[in-house]
Amino acid sequence: MVGVGCELSDRFGCMARTQPELTDQQWAALAPLLPPQRPPTGRPNHDHCQVVEAMVWLARTGAPWRDLPGEYGPWKTVASRLDRWRRDGIFDRVLAEVHRRADACGELDWLAHYVDGSVGRAHQHAAGARHQPSREDAKRGSRTRRSRHWGAAAAG
């Protein structure tokens, strides 16, 4: 356990956590797919590893941004990096590369498909329930009725 603590303190400074979200092997595969740590101009970024660990923690726990533990840095930094990488297509490129590598190793089954089985209630109007038109719509008349009438007149 001593090695893990030293490894974490090297990676994140003094932390209360004992397990990183990503293993060293996972991080070694991911790090080259991310943008350079030091941008060509401006201030240096916060450590990519720390920010990615925060993103994984948030995804794993489902916690609100503001509940991000301080050991991951400011939540606004993580949120802005996530948004910037999403806009720049970083996650799309990472996912494509992960798929490419897994497919090359034969780890993907392209014939297996998964469908989300969650169910949510729809609003009564979205579910096709009959409803009374508003007074304003009733005064104007139904546009569908008019278009059907005009379509029938044009055809006949």
C-alpha angles and dihedrals in degrees: 000000000000091000092053092052092049091047092051095046089051091050101040109010119240109353138168094217119095101193127052119222091235126042120234089253092053092047092049089055094045102042097071090053093059126083118270113290092229114051118221091247137016132027120339116259124250110263110292091218093057092047094047090048088053091050091050091047091052092047092047097047101033088221121157117262093251091057092063107129114251092240088075093055129243114343091223090060091053092045094050092047091049091050094045093048091047091051092046092051095242093138092048090053092046092050092047091051093047089051091048093051094045091048091049089054092047092245096127123082104203091187094061115089128182126202125197108247098197118130127205131181116252125217111264092249093049090052093060098256116158115254137179115253116244117262091253092053091047090052092051094042126229115303090208090057091051094048091049090049093049090046091053092047092050092049095047 
